[in-house]
Amino acid sequence: MSVVIPFPMRAVAPQADECEIDLLSAVDLAIRDLREISQTANDIAQARARECLAMLESAYAGALHR
């Protein structure tokens, strides 16, 4: 005889406004990701990540001091 394994019910998909984050939070998360990428990627990717990181850090600091 077989055993039927019930799967859990799917949660309702989040609404668009529940998935959105503010700009400063998005930049903060991108900065964290770029720091990690700049340490683990190849030389070209590391250089691009560092450039992007510097740009985002500058924009983030400027937005905080407004």
PDBQT receptor file of N, H, CA, C and O in Angstrom, charges set to zero:
ATOM      1  N   MET A   1       0.830  -1.162   0.000  1.00  0.00    +0.000 N 
ATOM      2  CA  MET A   1       0.000   0.000   0.000  1.00  0.00    +0.000 C 
ATOM      3  C   MET A   1       0.891   1.247   0.000  1.00  0.00    +0.000 C 
ATOM      4  O   MET A   1       1.957   1.252   0.616  1.00  0.00    +0.000 OA
ATOM      5  N   SER A   2       0.461   2.278  -0.676  1.00  0.00    +0.000 N 
ATOM      6  H   SER A   2      -0.404   2.274  -1.177  1.00  0.00    +0.000 HD
ATOM      7  CA  SER A   2       1.261   3.502  -0.756  1.00  0.00    +0.000 C 
ATOM      8  C   SER A   2       0.868   4.488   0.341  1.00  0.00    +0.000 C 
ATOM      9  O   SER A   2      -0.221   4.426   0.913  1.00  0.00    +0.000 OA
ATOM     10  N   VAL A   3       1.795   5.390   0.606  1.00  0.00    +0.000 N 
ATOM     11  H   VAL A   3       2.679   5.440   0.141  1.00  0.00    +0.000 HD
ATOM     12  CA  VAL A   3       1.551   6.429   1.600  1.00  0.00    +0.000 C 
ATOM     13  C   VAL A   3       1.481   7.767   0.876  1.00  0.00    +0.000 C 
ATOM     14  O   VAL A   3       2.388   8.126   0.126  1.00  0.00    +0.000 OA
ATOM     15  N   VAL A   4       0.424   8.483   1.101  1.00  0.00    +0.000 N 
ATOM     16  H   VAL A   4      -0.314   8.191   1.710  1.00  0.00    +0.000 HD
ATOM     17  CA  VAL A   4       0.258   9.793   0.475  1.00  0.00    +0.000 C 
ATOM     18  C   VAL A   4       0.804  10.851   1.426  1.00  0.00    +0.000 C 
ATOM     19  O   VAL A   4       0.391  10.947   2.582  1.00  0.00    +0.000 OA
ATOM     20  N   ILE A   5       1.735  11.636   0.914  1.00  0.00    +0.000 N 
ATOM     21  H   ILE A   5       2.071  11.558  -0.025  1.00  0.00    +0.000 HD
ATOM     22  CA  ILE A   5       2.341  12.697   1.719  1.00  0.00    +0.000 C 
ATOM     23  C   ILE A   5       1.692  14.016   1.323  1.00  0.00    +0.000 C 
ATOM     24  O   ILE A   5       1.840  14.459   0.184  1.00  0.00    +0.000 OA
ATOM     25  N   PRO A   6       0.984  14.643   2.238  1.00  0.00    +0.000 N 
ATOM     26  CA  PRO A   6       0.343  15.919   1.885  1.00  0.00    +0.000 C 
ATOM     27  C   PRO A   6       1.369  17.052   1.828  1.00  0.00    +0.000 C 
ATOM     28  O   PRO A   6       2.228  17.178   2.700  1.00  0.00    +0.000 OA
ATOM     29  N   PHE A   7       1.261  17.856   0.803  1.00  0.00    +0.000 N 
ATOM     30  H   PHE A   7       0.563  17.754   0.094  1.00  0.00    +0.000 HD
ATOM     31  CA  PHE A   7       2.120  19.029   0.687  1.00  0.00    +0.000 C 
ATOM     32  C   PHE A   7       1.458  20.193   1.408  1.00  0.00    +0.000 C 
ATOM     33  O   PHE A   7       0.232  20.303   1.411  1.00  0.00    +0.000 OA
ATOM     34  N   PRO A   8       2.254  21.061   2.018  1.00  0.00    +0.000 N 
ATOM     35  CA  PRO A   8       1.651  22.218   2.692  1.00  0.00    +0.000 C 
ATOM     36  C   PRO A   8       0.983  23.135   1.673  1.00  0.00    +0.000 C 
ATOM     37  O   PRO A   8       1.408  23.230   0.522  1.00  0.00    +0.000 OA
ATOM     38  N   MET A   9      -0.060  23.798   2.119  1.00  0.00    +0.000 N 
ATOM     39  H   MET A   9      -0.405  23.721   3.054  1.00  0.00    +0.000 HD
ATOM     40  CA  MET A   9      -0.766  24.727   1.242  1.00  0.00    +0.000 C 
ATOM     41  C   MET A   9       0.163  25.888   0.903  1.00  0.00    +0.000 C 
ATOM     42  O   MET A   9       0.951  26.333   1.738  1.00  0.00    +0.000 OA
ATOM     43  N   ARG A  10       0.060  26.365  -0.316  1.00  0.00    +0.000 N 
ATOM     44  H   ARG A  10      -0.580  26.003  -0.994  1.00  0.00    +0.000 HD
ATOM     45  CA  ARG A  10       0.868  27.513  -0.730  1.00  0.00    +0.000 C 
ATOM     46  C   ARG A  10       0.350  28.774  -0.064  1.00  0.00    +0.000 C 
ATOM     47  O   ARG A  10      -0.854  28.996   0.061  1.00  0.00    +0.000 OA
ATOM     48  N   ALA A  11       1.280  29.570   0.348  1.00  0.00    +0.000 N 
ATOM     49  H   ALA A  11       2.258  29.390   0.247  1.00  0.00    +0.000 HD
ATOM     50  CA  ALA A  11       0.902  30.867   0.924  1.00  0.00    +0.000 C 
ATOM     51  C   ALA A  11       0.459  31.787  -0.203  1.00  0.00    +0.000 C 
ATOM     52  O   ALA A  11       0.899  31.648  -1.344  1.00  0.00    +0.000 OA
ATOM     53  N   VAL A  12      -0.391  32.699   0.121  1.00  0.00    +0.000 N 
ATOM     54  H   VAL A  12      -0.748  32.812   1.048  1.00  0.00    +0.000 HD
ATOM     55  CA  VAL A  12      -0.844  33.671  -0.865  1.00  0.00    +0.000 C 
ATOM     56  C   VAL A  12       0.343  34.538  -1.266  1.00  0.00    +0.000 C 
ATOM     57  O   VAL A  12       1.119  34.974  -0.415  1.00  0.00    +0.000 OA
ATOM     58  N   ALA A  13       0.476  34.782  -2.549  1.00  0.00    +0.000 N 
ATOM     59  H   ALA A  13      -0.154  34.428  -3.240  1.00  0.00    +0.000 HD
ATOM     60  CA  ALA A  13       1.578  35.615  -3.047  1.00  0.00    +0.000 C 
ATOM     61  C   ALA A  13       1.477  37.013  -2.446  1.00  0.00    +0.000 C 
ATOM     62  O   ALA A  13       0.381  37.561  -2.331  1.00  0.00    +0.000 OA
ATOM     63  N   PRO A  14       2.615  37.592  -2.062  1.00  0.00    +0.000 N 
ATOM     64  CA  PRO A  14       2.574  38.935  -1.475  1.00  0.00    +0.000 C 
ATOM     65  C   PRO A  14       2.107  39.966  -2.496  1.00  0.00    +0.000 C 
ATOM     66  O   PRO A  14       2.372  39.839  -3.691  1.00  0.00    +0.000 OA
ATOM     67  N   GLN A  15       1.428  40.961  -2.019  1.00  0.00    +0.000 N 
ATOM     68  H   GLN A  15       1.213  41.064  -1.048  1.00  0.00    +0.000 HD
ATOM     69  CA  GLN A  15       0.980  42.055  -2.873  1.00  0.00    +0.000 C 
ATOM     70  C   GLN A  15       2.180  42.921  -3.232  1.00  0.00    +0.000 C 
ATOM     71  O   GLN A  15       3.202  42.891  -2.547  1.00  0.00    +0.000 OA
ATOM     72  N   ALA A  16       2.055  43.684  -4.296  1.00  0.00    +0.000 N 
ATOM     73  H   ALA A  16       1.224  43.708  -4.853  1.00  0.00    +0.000 HD
ATOM     74  CA  ALA A  16       3.171  44.501  -4.780  1.00  0.00    +0.000 C 
ATOM     75  C   ALA A  16       3.704  45.441  -3.706  1.00  0.00    +0.000 C 
ATOM     76  O   ALA A  16       4.916  45.611  -3.576  1.00  0.00    +0.000 OA
ATOM     77  N   ASP A  17       2.814  46.048  -2.942  1.00  0.00    +0.000 N 
ATOM     78  H   ASP A  17       1.829  45.910  -3.048  1.00  0.00    +0.000 HD
ATOM     79  CA  ASP A  17       3.284  47.002  -1.939  1.00  0.00    +0.000 C 
ATOM     80  C   ASP A  17       3.988  46.324  -0.771  1.00  0.00    +0.000 C 
ATOM     81  O   ASP A  17       4.713  46.986  -0.028  1.00  0.00    +0.000 OA
ATOM     82  N   GLU A  18       3.793  45.014  -0.591  1.00  0.00    +0.000 N 
ATOM     83  H   GLU A  18       3.204  44.476  -1.195  1.00  0.00    +0.000 HD
ATOM     84  CA  GLU A  18       4.478  44.285   0.464  1.00  0.00    +0.000 C 
ATOM     85  C   GLU A  18       5.905  43.928   0.070  1.00  0.00    +0.000 C 
ATOM     86  O   GLU A  18       6.736  43.667   0.940  1.00  0.00    +0.000 OA
ATOM     87  N   CYS A  19       6.202  43.911  -1.219  1.00  0.00    +0.000 N 
ATOM     88  H   CYS A  19       5.526  44.123  -1.926  1.00  0.00    +0.000 HD
ATOM     89  CA  CYS A  19       7.523  43.534  -1.718  1.00  0.00    +0.000 C 
ATOM     90  C   CYS A  19       8.440  44.746  -1.875  1.00  0.00    +0.000 C 
ATOM     91  O   CYS A  19       9.657  44.594  -1.981  1.00  0.00    +0.000 OA
ATOM     92  N   GLU A  20       7.876  45.916  -1.891  1.00  0.00    +0.000 N 
ATOM     93  H   GLU A  20       6.887  46.040  -1.806  1.00  0.00    +0.000 HD
ATOM     94  CA  GLU A  20       8.660  47.114  -2.149  1.00  0.00    +0.000 C 
ATOM     95  C   GLU A  20       9.439  47.536  -0.912  1.00  0.00    +0.000 C 
ATOM     96  O   GLU A  20       8.959  47.435   0.217  1.00  0.00    +0.000 OA
ATOM     97  N   ILE A  21      10.650  48.010  -1.158  1.00  0.00    +0.000 N 
ATOM     98  H   ILE A  21      11.040  48.091  -2.076  1.00  0.00    +0.000 HD
ATOM     99  CA  ILE A  21      11.445  48.587  -0.080  1.00  0.00    +0.000 C 
ATOM    100  C   ILE A  21      11.822  49.995  -0.508  1.00  0.00    +0.000 C 
ATOM    101  O   ILE A  21      11.796  50.324  -1.693  1.00  0.00    +0.000 OA
ATOM    102  N   ASP A  22      12.170  50.814   0.461  1.00  0.00    +0.000 N 
ATOM    103  H   ASP A  22      12.191  50.546   1.424  1.00  0.00    +0.000 HD
ATOM    104  CA  ASP A  22      12.521  52.184   0.113  1.00  0.00    +0.000 C 
ATOM    105  C   ASP A  22      13.900  52.224  -0.543  1.00  0.00    +0.000 C 
ATOM    106  O   ASP A  22      14.670  51.267  -0.465  1.00  0.00    +0.000 OA
ATOM    107  N   LEU A  23      14.188  53.333  -1.180  1.00  0.00    +0.000 N 
ATOM    108  H   LEU A  23      13.563  54.110  -1.243  1.00  0.00    +0.000 HD
ATOM    109  CA  LEU A  23      15.429  53.484  -1.947  1.00  0.00    +0.000 C 
ATOM    110  C   LEU A  23      16.667  53.326  -1.079  1.00  0.00    +0.000 C 
ATOM    111  O   LEU A  23      17.622  52.664  -1.485  1.00  0.00    +0.000 OA
ATOM    112  N   LEU A  24      16.668  53.921   0.107  1.00  0.00    +0.000 N 
ATOM    113  H   LEU A  24      15.892  54.459   0.437  1.00  0.00    +0.000 HD
ATOM    114  CA  LEU A  24      17.852  53.820   0.965  1.00  0.00    +0.000 C 
ATOM    115  C   LEU A  24      18.101  52.379   1.393  1.00  0.00    +0.000 C 
ATOM    116  O   LEU A  24      19.254  51.957   1.483  1.00  0.00    +0.000 OA
ATOM    117  N   SER A  25      17.053  51.623   1.657  1.00  0.00    +0.000 N 
ATOM    118  H   SER A  25      16.116  51.965   1.584  1.00  0.00    +0.000 HD
ATOM    119  CA  SER A  25      17.231  50.207   2.012  1.00  0.00    +0.000 C 
ATOM    120  C   SER A  25      17.793  49.425   0.835  1.00  0.00    +0.000 C 
ATOM    121  O   SER A  25      18.656  48.565   1.012  1.00  0.00    +0.000 OA
ATOM    122  N   ALA A  26      17.305  49.721  -0.373  1.00  0.00    +0.000 N 
ATOM    123  H   ALA A  26      16.604  50.419  -0.517  1.00  0.00    +0.000 HD
ATOM    124  CA  ALA A  26      17.801  49.035  -1.565  1.00  0.00    +0.000 C 
ATOM    125  C   ALA A  26      19.275  49.332  -1.789  1.00  0.00    +0.000 C 
ATOM    126  O   ALA A  26      20.054  48.432  -2.104  1.00  0.00    +0.000 OA
ATOM    127  N   VAL A  27      19.658  50.593  -1.625  1.00  0.00    +0.000 N 
ATOM    128  H   VAL A  27      19.026  51.324  -1.369  1.00  0.00    +0.000 HD
ATOM    129  CA  VAL A  27      21.066  50.968  -1.799  1.00  0.00    +0.000 C 
ATOM    130  C   VAL A  27      21.919  50.304  -0.728  1.00  0.00    +0.000 C 
ATOM    131  O   VAL A  27      23.011  49.816  -1.021  1.00  0.00    +0.000 OA
ATOM    132  N   ASP A  28      21.436  50.281   0.507  1.00  0.00    +0.000 N 
ATOM    133  H   ASP A  28      20.549  50.678   0.745  1.00  0.00    +0.000 HD
ATOM    134  CA  ASP A  28      22.167  49.642   1.597  1.00  0.00    +0.000 C 
ATOM    135  C   ASP A  28      22.401  48.161   1.293  1.00  0.00    +0.000 C 
ATOM    136  O   ASP A  28      23.505  47.657   1.499  1.00  0.00    +0.000 OA
ATOM    137  N   LEU A  29      21.381  47.467   0.811  1.00  0.00    +0.000 N 
ATOM    138  H   LEU A  29      20.485  47.876   0.644  1.00  0.00    +0.000 HD
ATOM    139  CA  LEU A  29      21.537  46.049   0.461  1.00  0.00    +0.000 C 
ATOM    140  C   LEU A  29      22.510  45.863  -0.697  1.00  0.00    +0.000 C 
ATOM    141  O   LEU A  29      23.313  44.930  -0.693  1.00  0.00    +0.000 OA
ATOM    142  N   ALA A  30      22.437  46.750  -1.691  1.00  0.00    +0.000 N 
ATOM    143  H   ALA A  30      21.784  47.507  -1.694  1.00  0.00    +0.000 HD
ATOM    144  CA  ALA A  30      23.357  46.666  -2.829  1.00  0.00    +0.000 C 
ATOM    145  C   ALA A  30      24.794  46.883  -2.377  1.00  0.00    +0.000 C 
ATOM    146  O   ALA A  30      25.704  46.208  -2.859  1.00  0.00    +0.000 OA
ATOM    147  N   ILE A  31      25.005  47.815  -1.459  1.00  0.00    +0.000 N 
ATOM    148  H   ILE A  31      24.266  48.363  -1.068  1.00  0.00    +0.000 HD
ATOM    149  CA  ILE A  31      26.351  48.066  -0.934  1.00  0.00    +0.000 C 
ATOM    150  C   ILE A  31      26.895  46.814  -0.267  1.00  0.00    +0.000 C 
ATOM    151  O   ILE A  31      28.052  46.450  -0.479  1.00  0.00    +0.000 OA
ATOM    152  N   ARG A  32      26.079  46.159   0.531  1.00  0.00    +0.000 N 
ATOM    153  H   ARG A  32      25.140  46.455   0.704  1.00  0.00    +0.000 HD
ATOM    154  CA  ARG A  32      26.523  44.932   1.212  1.00  0.00    +0.000 C 
ATOM    155  C   ARG A  32      26.869  43.833   0.208  1.00  0.00    +0.000 C 
ATOM    156  O   ARG A  32      27.885  43.151   0.348  1.00  0.00    +0.000 OA
ATOM    157  N   ASP A  33      26.011  43.667  -0.812  1.00  0.00    +0.000 N 
ATOM    158  H   ASP A  33      25.187  44.221  -0.926  1.00  0.00    +0.000 HD
ATOM    159  CA  ASP A  33      26.276  42.649  -1.829  1.00  0.00    +0.000 C 
ATOM    160  C   ASP A  33      27.555  42.958  -2.593  1.00  0.00    +0.000 C 
ATOM    161  O   ASP A  33      28.355  42.058  -2.852  1.00  0.00    +0.000 OA
ATOM    162  N   LEU A  34      27.755  44.217  -2.954  1.00  0.00    +0.000 N 
ATOM    163  H   LEU A  34      27.105  44.947  -2.743  1.00  0.00    +0.000 HD
ATOM    164  CA  LEU A  34      28.944  44.592  -3.715  1.00  0.00    +0.000 C 
ATOM    165  C   LEU A  34      30.217  44.407  -2.907  1.00  0.00    +0.000 C 
ATOM    166  O   LEU A  34      31.256  44.053  -3.465  1.00  0.00    +0.000 OA
ATOM    167  N   ARG A  35      30.155  44.637  -1.615  1.00  0.00    +0.000 N 
ATOM    168  H   ARG A  35      29.311  44.925  -1.161  1.00  0.00    +0.000 HD
ATOM    169  CA  ARG A  35      31.330  44.378  -0.775  1.00  0.00    +0.000 C 
ATOM    170  C   ARG A  35      31.711  42.907  -0.849  1.00  0.00    +0.000 C 
ATOM    171  O   ARG A  35      32.890  42.569  -0.954  1.00  0.00    +0.000 OA
ATOM    172  N   GLU A  36      30.711  42.036  -0.794  1.00  0.00    +0.000 N 
ATOM    173  H   GLU A  36      29.753  42.311  -0.709  1.00  0.00    +0.000 HD
ATOM    174  CA  GLU A  36      30.982  40.597  -0.873  1.00  0.00    +0.000 C 
ATOM    175  C   GLU A  36      31.514  40.218  -2.253  1.00  0.00    +0.000 C 
ATOM    176  O   GLU A  36      32.480  39.463  -2.360  1.00  0.00    +0.000 OA
ATOM    177  N   ILE A  37      30.889  40.736  -3.308  1.00  0.00    +0.000 N 
ATOM    178  H   ILE A  37      30.104  41.350  -3.221  1.00  0.00    +0.000 HD
ATOM    179  CA  ILE A  37      31.321  40.430  -4.672  1.00  0.00    +0.000 C 
ATOM    180  C   ILE A  37      32.749  40.909  -4.900  1.00  0.00    +0.000 C 
ATOM    181  O   ILE A  37      33.543  40.214  -5.533  1.00  0.00    +0.000 OA
ATOM    182  N   SER A  38      33.079  42.091  -4.390  1.00  0.00    +0.000 N 
ATOM    183  H   SER A  38      32.433  42.655  -3.876  1.00  0.00    +0.000 HD
ATOM    184  CA  SER A  38      34.412  42.647  -4.634  1.00  0.00    +0.000 C 
ATOM    185  C   SER A  38      35.506  41.824  -3.968  1.00  0.00    +0.000 C 
ATOM    186  O   SER A  38      36.681  41.980  -4.301  1.00  0.00    +0.000 OA
ATOM    187  N   GLN A  39      35.146  40.961  -3.043  1.00  0.00    +0.000 N 
ATOM    188  H   GLN A  39      34.191  40.835  -2.773  1.00  0.00    +0.000 HD
ATOM    189  CA  GLN A  39      36.131  40.112  -2.376  1.00  0.00    +0.000 C 
ATOM    190  C   GLN A  39      36.236  38.725  -2.995  1.00  0.00    +0.000 C 
ATOM    191  O   GLN A  39      37.241  38.041  -2.798  1.00  0.00    +0.000 OA
ATOM    192  N   THR A  40      35.217  38.293  -3.741  1.00  0.00    +0.000 N 
ATOM    193  H   THR A  40      34.401  38.848  -3.901  1.00  0.00    +0.000 HD
ATOM    194  CA  THR A  40      35.201  36.908  -4.209  1.00  0.00    +0.000 C 
ATOM    195  C   THR A  40      35.281  36.737  -5.722  1.00  0.00    +0.000 C 
ATOM    196  O   THR A  40      35.546  35.631  -6.191  1.00  0.00    +0.000 OA
ATOM    197  N   ALA A  41      35.062  37.783  -6.493  1.00  0.00    +0.000 N 
ATOM    198  H   ALA A  41      34.846  38.682  -6.112  1.00  0.00    +0.000 HD
ATOM    199  CA  ALA A  41      35.004  37.654  -7.948  1.00  0.00    +0.000 C 
ATOM    200  C   ALA A  41      36.395  37.774  -8.575  1.00  0.00    +0.000 C 
ATOM    201  O   ALA A  41      37.387  38.005  -7.884  1.00  0.00    +0.000 OA
ATOM    202  N   ASN A  42      36.441  37.609  -9.916  1.00  0.00    +0.000 N 
ATOM    203  H   ASN A  42      35.635  37.421 -10.477  1.00  0.00    +0.000 HD
ATOM    204  CA  ASN A  42      37.717  37.764 -10.623  1.00  0.00    +0.000 C 
ATOM    205  C   ASN A  42      38.125  39.237 -10.643  1.00  0.00    +0.000 C 
ATOM    206  O   ASN A  42      37.361  40.096 -10.203  1.00  0.00    +0.000 OA
ATOM    207  N   ASP A  43      39.307  39.530 -11.143  1.00  0.00    +0.000 N 
ATOM    208  H   ASP A  43      39.928  38.833 -11.500  1.00  0.00    +0.000 HD
ATOM    209  CA  ASP A  43      39.871  40.885 -11.082  1.00  0.00    +0.000 C 
ATOM    210  C   ASP A  43      38.991  41.942 -11.746  1.00  0.00    +0.000 C 
ATOM    211  O   ASP A  43      38.775  43.014 -11.182  1.00  0.00    +0.000 OA
ATOM    212  N   ILE A  44      38.481  41.642 -12.944  1.00  0.00    +0.000 N 
ATOM    213  H   ILE A  44      38.656  40.770 -13.403  1.00  0.00    +0.000 HD
ATOM    214  CA  ILE A  44      37.649  42.613 -13.665  1.00  0.00    +0.000 C 
ATOM    215  C   ILE A  44      36.353  42.862 -12.903  1.00  0.00    +0.000 C 
ATOM    216  O   ILE A  44      35.939  44.009 -12.735  1.00  0.00    +0.000 OA
ATOM    217  N   ALA A  45      35.714  41.796 -12.445  1.00  0.00    +0.000 N 
ATOM    218  H   ALA A  45      36.050  40.864 -12.581  1.00  0.00    +0.000 HD
ATOM    219  CA  ALA A  45      34.469  41.941 -11.686  1.00  0.00    +0.000 C 
ATOM    220  C   ALA A  45      34.714  42.664 -10.369  1.00  0.00    +0.000 C 
ATOM    221  O   ALA A  45      33.879  43.454  -9.927  1.00  0.00    +0.000 OA
ATOM    222  N   GLN A  46      35.847  42.398  -9.743  1.00  0.00    +0.000 N 
ATOM    223  H   GLN A  46      36.525  41.756 -10.102  1.00  0.00    +0.000 HD
ATOM    224  CA  GLN A  46      36.175  43.086  -8.491  1.00  0.00    +0.000 C 
ATOM    225  C   GLN A  46      36.318  44.586  -8.713  1.00  0.00    +0.000 C 
ATOM    226  O   GLN A  46      35.822  45.386  -7.921  1.00  0.00    +0.000 OA
ATOM    227  N   ALA A  47      36.994  44.962  -9.788  1.00  0.00    +0.000 N 
ATOM    228  H   ALA A  47      37.397  44.312 -10.432  1.00  0.00    +0.000 HD
ATOM    229  CA  ALA A  47      37.184  46.387 -10.086  1.00  0.00    +0.000 C 
ATOM    230  C   ALA A  47      35.845  47.070 -10.342  1.00  0.00    +0.000 C 
ATOM    231  O   ALA A  47      35.602  48.167  -9.838  1.00  0.00    +0.000 OA
ATOM    232  N   ARG A  48      34.981  46.432 -11.117  1.00  0.00    +0.000 N 
ATOM    233  H   ARG A  48      35.179  45.542 -11.527  1.00  0.00    +0.000 HD
ATOM    234  CA  ARG A  48      33.661  47.007 -11.391  1.00  0.00    +0.000 C 
ATOM    235  C   ARG A  48      32.825  47.093 -10.121  1.00  0.00    +0.000 C 
ATOM    236  O   ARG A  48      32.129  48.083  -9.895  1.00  0.00    +0.000 OA
ATOM    237  N   ALA A  49      32.894  46.069  -9.304  1.00  0.00    +0.000 N 
ATOM    238  H   ALA A  49      33.459  45.265  -9.487  1.00  0.00    +0.000 HD
ATOM    239  CA  ALA A  49      32.137  46.074  -8.046  1.00  0.00    +0.000 C 
ATOM    240  C   ALA A  49      32.619  47.195  -7.132  1.00  0.00    +0.000 C 
ATOM    241  O   ALA A  49      31.808  47.863  -6.491  1.00  0.00    +0.000 OA
ATOM    242  N   ARG A  50      33.939  47.409  -7.068  1.00  0.00    +0.000 N 
ATOM    243  H   ARG A  50      34.598  46.867  -7.589  1.00  0.00    +0.000 HD
ATOM    244  CA  ARG A  50      34.472  48.485  -6.221  1.00  0.00    +0.000 C 
ATOM    245  C   ARG A  50      34.031  49.860  -6.731  1.00  0.00    +0.000 C 
ATOM    246  O   ARG A  50      33.705  50.739  -5.933  1.00  0.00    +0.000 OA
ATOM    247  N   GLU A  51      34.021  50.050  -8.062  1.00  0.00    +0.000 N 
ATOM    248  H   GLU A  51      34.286  49.336  -8.709  1.00  0.00    +0.000 HD
ATOM    249  CA  GLU A  51      33.571  51.321  -8.637  1.00  0.00    +0.000 C 
ATOM    250  C   GLU A  51      32.102  51.568  -8.308  1.00  0.00    +0.000 C 
ATOM    251  O   GLU A  51      31.723  52.663  -7.893  1.00  0.00    +0.000 OA
ATOM    252  N   CYS A  52      31.292  50.548  -8.497  1.00  0.00    +0.000 N 
ATOM    253  H   CYS A  52      31.600  49.659  -8.834  1.00  0.00    +0.000 HD
ATOM    254  CA  CYS A  52      29.860  50.655  -8.213  1.00  0.00    +0.000 C 
ATOM    255  C   CYS A  52      29.629  50.876  -6.719  1.00  0.00    +0.000 C 
ATOM    256  O   CYS A  52      28.771  51.666  -6.326  1.00  0.00    +0.000 OA
ATOM    257  N   LEU A  53      30.391  50.183  -5.903  1.00  0.00    +0.000 N 
ATOM    258  H   LEU A  53      31.088  49.541  -6.223  1.00  0.00    +0.000 HD
ATOM    259  CA  LEU A  53      30.288  50.325  -4.454  1.00  0.00    +0.000 C 
ATOM    260  C   LEU A  53      30.596  51.759  -4.028  1.00  0.00    +0.000 C 
ATOM    261  O   LEU A  53      29.873  52.335  -3.216  1.00  0.00    +0.000 OA
ATOM    262  N   ALA A  54      31.663  52.332  -4.571  1.00  0.00    +0.000 N 
ATOM    263  H   ALA A  54      32.251  51.863  -5.231  1.00  0.00    +0.000 HD
ATOM    264  CA  ALA A  54      32.033  53.706  -4.229  1.00  0.00    +0.000 C 
ATOM    265  C   ALA A  54      30.937  54.685  -4.636  1.00  0.00    +0.000 C 
ATOM    266  O   ALA A  54      30.624  55.611  -3.889  1.00  0.00    +0.000 OA
ATOM    267  N   MET A  55      30.351  54.484  -5.819  1.00  0.00    +0.000 N 
ATOM    268  H   MET A  55      30.605  53.731  -6.426  1.00  0.00    +0.000 HD
ATOM    269  CA  MET A  55      29.286  55.355  -6.287  1.00  0.00    +0.000 C 
ATOM    270  C   MET A  55      28.071  55.258  -5.361  1.00  0.00    +0.000 C 
ATOM    271  O   MET A  55      27.502  56.280  -4.977  1.00  0.00    +0.000 OA
ATOM    272  N   LEU A  56      27.673  54.040  -5.003  1.00  0.00    +0.000 N 
ATOM    273  H   LEU A  56      28.134  53.210  -5.315  1.00  0.00    +0.000 HD
ATOM    274  CA  LEU A  56      26.506  53.863  -4.140  1.00  0.00    +0.000 C 
ATOM    275  C   LEU A  56      26.746  54.382  -2.727  1.00  0.00    +0.000 C 
ATOM    276  O   LEU A  56      25.855  54.978  -2.123  1.00  0.00    +0.000 OA
ATOM    277  N   GLU A  57      27.946  54.157  -2.201  1.00  0.00    +0.000 N 
ATOM    278  H   GLU A  57      28.670  53.672  -2.692  1.00  0.00    +0.000 HD
ATOM    279  CA  GLU A  57      28.257  54.666  -0.860  1.00  0.00    +0.000 C 
ATOM    280  C   GLU A  57      28.188  56.190  -0.832  1.00  0.00    +0.000 C 
ATOM    281  O   GLU A  57      27.690  56.774   0.131  1.00  0.00    +0.000 OA
ATOM    282  N   SER A  58      28.683  56.828  -1.878  1.00  0.00    +0.000 N 
ATOM    283  H   SER A  58      29.087  56.354  -2.660  1.00  0.00    +0.000 HD
ATOM    284  CA  SER A  58      28.643  58.282  -1.966  1.00  0.00    +0.000 C 
ATOM    285  C   SER A  58      27.200  58.779  -2.046  1.00  0.00    +0.000 C 
ATOM    286  O   SER A  58      26.833  59.728  -1.353  1.00  0.00    +0.000 OA
ATOM    287  N   ALA A  59      26.387  58.151  -2.877  1.00  0.00    +0.000 N 
ATOM    288  H   ALA A  59      26.685  57.380  -3.440  1.00  0.00    +0.000 HD
ATOM    289  CA  ALA A  59      24.981  58.542  -3.009  1.00  0.00    +0.000 C 
ATOM    290  C   ALA A  59      24.224  58.310  -1.707  1.00  0.00    +0.000 C 
ATOM    291  O   ALA A  59      23.392  59.128  -1.313  1.00  0.00    +0.000 OA
ATOM    292  N   TYR A  60      24.510  57.206  -1.048  1.00  0.00    +0.000 N 
ATOM    293  H   TYR A  60      25.185  56.541  -1.369  1.00  0.00    +0.000 HD
ATOM    294  CA  TYR A  60      23.847  56.866   0.216  1.00  0.00    +0.000 C 
ATOM    295  C   TYR A  60      24.204  57.890   1.294  1.00  0.00    +0.000 C 
ATOM    296  O   TYR A  60      23.327  58.380   2.006  1.00  0.00    +0.000 OA
ATOM    297  N   ALA A  61      25.486  58.207   1.410  1.00  0.00    +0.000 N 
ATOM    298  H   ALA A  61      26.198  57.809   0.832  1.00  0.00    +0.000 HD
ATOM    299  CA  ALA A  61      25.924  59.186   2.406  1.00  0.00    +0.000 C 
ATOM    300  C   ALA A  61      25.308  60.555   2.122  1.00  0.00    +0.000 C 
ATOM    301  O   ALA A  61      24.890  61.258   3.042  1.00  0.00    +0.000 OA
ATOM    302  N   GLY A  62      25.255  60.926   0.850  1.00  0.00    +0.000 N 
ATOM    303  H   GLY A  62      25.595  60.356   0.103  1.00  0.00    +0.000 HD
ATOM    304  CA  GLY A  62      24.649  62.202   0.485  1.00  0.00    +0.000 C 
ATOM    305  C   GLY A  62      23.172  62.260   0.830  1.00  0.00    +0.000 C 
ATOM    306  O   GLY A  62      22.682  63.292   1.289  1.00  0.00    +0.000 OA
ATOM    307  N   ALA A  63      22.460  61.165   0.615  1.00  0.00    +0.000 N 
ATOM    308  H   ALA A  63      22.858  60.327   0.242  1.00  0.00    +0.000 HD
ATOM    309  CA  ALA A  63      21.028  61.126   0.924  1.00  0.00    +0.000 C 
ATOM    310  C   ALA A  63      20.778  61.189   2.426  1.00  0.00    +0.000 C 
ATOM    311  O   ALA A  63      19.782  61.764   2.866  1.00  0.00    +0.000 OA
ATOM    312  N   LEU A  64      21.668  60.608   3.207  1.00  0.00    +0.000 N 
ATOM    313  H   LEU A  64      22.476  60.141   2.850  1.00  0.00    +0.000 HD
ATOM    314  CA  LEU A  64      21.499  60.621   4.660  1.00  0.00    +0.000 C 
ATOM    315  C   LEU A  64      21.737  61.998   5.257  1.00  0.00    +0.000 C 
ATOM    316  O   LEU A  64      21.163  62.339   6.291  1.00  0.00    +0.000 OA
ATOM    317  N   HIS A  65      22.580  62.788   4.607  1.00  0.00    +0.000 N 
ATOM    318  H   HIS A  65      23.046  62.511   3.767  1.00  0.00    +0.000 HD
ATOM    319  CA  HIS A  65      22.941  64.098   5.153  1.00  0.00    +0.000 C 
ATOM    320  C   HIS A  65      22.094  65.234   4.599  1.00  0.00    +0.000 C 
ATOM    321  O   HIS A  65      22.429  66.401   4.803  1.00  0.00    +0.000 OA
ATOM    322  N   ARG A  66      21.029  64.929   3.918  1.00  0.00    +0.000 N 
ATOM    323  H   ARG A  66      20.757  63.981   3.752  1.00  0.00    +0.000 HD
ATOM    324  CA  ARG A  66      20.151  65.983   3.376  1.00  0.00    +0.000 C 
ATOM    325  C   ARG A  66      19.287  66.550   4.457  1.00  0.00    +0.000 C 
ATOM    326  O   ARG A  66      18.484  67.445   4.198  1.00  0.00    +0.000 OA
TER     327      ARG A  66
